[in-house]
Amino acid sequence: MNINFFNPGCQEGPIDAPRFGLCDNKKGGKAYTNIEEPDTWVAEVKNNKQISLVFTAIDKCVIRDNEYHDRGRCDAMITSNEHLYFIELKDQARNWVSDAIRQLESTIQLFVENHEMTKYKHKKAFACNRKYKRFQEIDNERNLSFFRKYKVRLDVQAEVIIV
């Protein structure tokens, strides 16, 4: 079964706002963007260059609940002509980083099975948590291993900075 990570029915945008939020209502719905209500944001996107971005809901849209039961999937993806950012949104106090990374890894593997990734200059995976807004930890060995395996940089923080 092929997966279209660029399904227009799962996308919002283009968005060129310098700042907006990523939300996940946890009531069975898909992730979405929000500009007006920072209290609802799990992660904040900082787009100072106001690059035209497309937000794609992956969990519950690109990949529905009845598909790929044995595979994790992250919540969302942000793309531009040069950017490919995978984003997992969490709202829990403990033991969330390893779970978020597993979901990101699984999603990246599924993406590579269905699409070409080398055309993107900036490739990142973000594990974001509402409870920990700032950069949580530095694990150079884990980050290097992740990069060597997927050619994607890993950040554990609730700020998605568009470079």
N, C-alpha and C positions, 0 to 999 in steps of 0.2 A: 504494500500500500504506500503510495507516494504522499508526502506531506507538503503542502504549499505554505511555506512560512510567510508568504507575501499575499495571502488571501485578503482582497480588498474589504470583505465583510468583517474582518477582524481588526481593521486599521482605523486610526484617527490621524488627522493631519492633512496636509503638512502643518507643523507647529513651529513657529520661529520666535516664540516668546523668550525673553532672556531668563525667565524663571517660571517653572511650573512643577506641579506635584504628580506623583504616581500613587495611585490608591488601589486598595483591594478590600472590598467590603466584607469579605469572609462569610457572606451569607449565600454562597453558591454561585455568585456572579463572577464575571471576568474582571481583570484589572482594567483600569481606565486612568485618564489624565484629568487634572483639575488645575485651574489657574486661580480661582477665586477663594478657596477655602483651605488655607494652610493647615488648619487643625486636623484635616482629614488625610493629609499626606503621610504615606509611609516612607517615601523617599522624595528628595527634591532634586530636580534637574536644573543645573546651572548651564545656560546656553548663552554666555556673554557675547559671542560672535553672532548670535541670532541666526544660526544655521537652520535651514529648512529640514525638519525632522519628521519622520513617520513613526508613530507608536503602533505596535502590533500586540494585541492580547494573544498570548500563546496558550496558556492553560485555560480551558473551558471555551476556547474558540478555534484556534488553529488545530489544537489537539483537544478533542472533547473528552469528557469523563469516561465514556464507553470505549475509548480507543487506547491502545497501548497500556493496558492495566499494569504490566510489569515494568513500565518505564516511567521514571520521574520526568517532570517538565517544569521549567521555570514559568514565572507569571507573564513576562513580557519581553519585548525586544524593541529597541529604538534603532532606526537606520537613517542614513543619508547616503549620498553617493560615495562617501569615504568612511562612514561610521557603521559599525555593527556591534551593538551593545546588548547583551543578554542580562536580564534583571530578575532576581528572585526577591520577593517582598515578604518579610516576616514581621510578626508582632508577638514575640515571646521573649521571656527573660532568660531562659537557659537552653543549652544544648541545641542551638539553632544553626550555628555556623557550618558544621559538617553536613547537616541535612540540606542546607541551602546549596552548598558546593556540589553535593551529589545531584541535586536537581539541575543545576547549571551544566554539569558535565554531561548528563543524559541528554539535555536539550541540544547542546553543542554537537554531540554525536549524531543525533537525529538530523540536525541541520546539515551537517557535512554529508550525510547519506543522501540528501535531497537537493542540495544547492552548492554552488561554488562560493567559497569563503575568501579566496586569495585576492579578489578584486577590491576588498576593503582595506584601507590603509590603517584605520584605527579599530582594533578588535578588543573588546573588554567584556568581562563578566562581573556583575555587581551582586553581592549578597548584602541586601539592605534590611535594616530592622528599625522599626519605629522606636523601640526602646533604647537603641544605641545609635543616636544620630551621627556622632563623630566617628572617625576612624577607630575601629575597635582594637585591632592588634596587628602586629607585623609578624608574619611567619614567612620569612624569606625562602625557606626550603620548600614549603607548600606552594608558594606563589611561583617559584622557579619551576618546580615539577609540573604545575598546571600549565605554565607557558610552554614548556618543552613538549608537552603532550598534545596540546590543542592549538598552539600559536595564538593564544588569547590571554591577555593580562587579567589577573584576578584582583578585585578590590572588595574589601569587607568594610562598607561604610554606607551611610544613608544619603550621601551626596553623589549624584551622577553628574560628573563634570564633562561637558562636551569640549574636547580639545580641538 
